[in-house]
């Protein structure tokens, strides 16, 4: 019996081992090397030696106004994510889990931006928001709304909120699926009992749906925070961090530091800070939700 159990565990380990090796080589090892590199100064040339810099890269990072501005832009992504994207995704999930007609059509329409390439979407929105001849400003011109016409991607005061709003349009479909998965797992009997007690649609959502979706909200929160911290592609394609760094995020600073200025140690320190912030916030969210569940 013991031998059979040992053979079972051995087979299980052998099946899992390739995945563990791939995960270690392709993810864990690069993370460790990046953290290690953050304590050195290196210009990216193979023949150049690594020069130990200690905490100098982190000191330079914390004293950099560009980095704090990039973090502030991440804060705008987070604000849009929690104040706009989350309620919109929740409302859309209510629509696709309801019994209205053409629900499959709505599911498809809402989810289409998720499956489109980010580069293609970014280029499309760049043309839509183009200051002269762009679709948005042209429509405003036709409607007599000249006062609202803006240089959406060229004005430093506007661009840092324009891109998060476009990101909302891209990501809302995926988050809709996350919330809808939580909704369909709620027993129908609870809603039927609430109807017998005279609860309306809004009261059912507030008293039944929301309290029983804590796990979905936790998943959304973690994905939103980590996604905003590492956002890169949409910013790089649409503005490259411009104008004058107004739309920069930590990931674009990392990219330019490494591949434009050959400051690989400094770039690694940015990556390490992003990693630490992502892990810390994820742990806090999980702890907060779990404690809240225990108190209830």
Secondary structure as the mmCIF struct_conf table of DSSP 4:
data_model
#
loop_
_struct_conf.conf_type_id
_struct_conf.id
_struct_conf.beg_label_comp_id
_struct_conf.beg_label_asym_id
_struct_conf.beg_label_seq_id
_struct_conf.end_label_comp_id
_struct_conf.end_label_asym_id
_struct_conf.end_label_seq_id
HELX_RH_AL_P HELX_RH_AL_P1 UNK A 2 UNK A 23
HELX_RH_PI_P HELX_RH_PI_P1 UNK A 24 UNK A 28
HELX_RH_AL_P HELX_RH_AL_P2 UNK A 29 UNK A 37
TURN_TY1_P TURN_TY1_P1 UNK A 38 UNK A 39
STRN STRN1 UNK A 40 UNK A 41
BEND BEND1 UNK A 44 UNK A 44
TURN_TY1_P TURN_TY1_P2 UNK A 46 UNK A 47
BEND BEND2 UNK A 48 UNK A 48
HELX_LH_PP_P HELX_LH_PP_P1 UNK A 49 UNK A 50
STRN STRN2 UNK A 51 UNK A 52
TURN_TY1_P TURN_TY1_P3 UNK A 54 UNK A 55
HELX_RH_AL_P HELX_RH_AL_P3 UNK A 56 UNK A 62
TURN_TY1_P TURN_TY1_P4 UNK A 63 UNK A 63
HELX_RH_AL_P HELX_RH_AL_P4 UNK A 65 UNK A 80
HELX_RH_PI_P HELX_RH_PI_P2 UNK A 81 UNK A 85
HELX_RH_AL_P HELX_RH_AL_P5 UNK A 86 UNK A 96
TURN_TY1_P TURN_TY1_P5 UNK A 97 UNK A 97
BEND BEND3 UNK A 98 UNK A 98
TURN_TY1_P TURN_TY1_P6 UNK A 101 UNK A 102
HELX_RH_AL_P HELX_RH_AL_P6 UNK A 103 UNK A 115
BEND BEND4 UNK A 116 UNK A 116
HELX_RH_AL_P HELX_RH_AL_P7 UNK A 118 UNK A 128
TURN_TY1_P TURN_TY1_P7 UNK A 129 UNK A 129
TURN_TY1_P TURN_TY1_P8 UNK A 131 UNK A 133
HELX_RH_AL_P HELX_RH_AL_P8 UNK A 135 UNK A 142
TURN_TY1_P TURN_TY1_P9 UNK A 143 UNK A 144
HELX_RH_3T_P HELX_RH_3T_P1 UNK A 146 UNK A 148
TURN_TY1_P TURN_TY1_P10 UNK A 152 UNK A 154
HELX_RH_AL_P HELX_RH_AL_P9 UNK A 156 UNK A 184
TURN_TY1_P TURN_TY1_P11 UNK A 185 UNK A 185
BEND BEND5 UNK A 186 UNK A 186
HELX_RH_AL_P HELX_RH_AL_P10 UNK A 188 UNK A 196
TURN_TY1_P TURN_TY1_P12 UNK A 197 UNK A 198
HELX_RH_AL_P HELX_RH_AL_P11 UNK A 201 UNK A 204
HELX_RH_PI_P HELX_RH_PI_P3 UNK A 205 UNK A 209
TURN_TY1_P TURN_TY1_P13 UNK A 210 UNK A 210
HELX_RH_3T_P HELX_RH_3T_P2 UNK A 211 UNK A 213
HELX_RH_AL_P HELX_RH_AL_P12 UNK A 214 UNK A 229
TURN_TY1_P TURN_TY1_P14 UNK A 230 UNK A 230
HELX_RH_AL_P HELX_RH_AL_P13 UNK A 233 UNK A 238
TURN_TY1_P TURN_TY1_P15 UNK A 239 UNK A 241
BEND BEND6 UNK A 243 UNK A 243
TURN_TY1_P TURN_TY1_P16 UNK A 244 UNK A 247
HELX_RH_AL_P HELX_RH_AL_P14 UNK A 250 UNK A 259
TURN_TY1_P TURN_TY1_P17 UNK A 260 UNK A 260
BEND BEND7 UNK A 261 UNK A 261
HELX_RH_AL_P HELX_RH_AL_P15 UNK A 264 UNK A 295
#
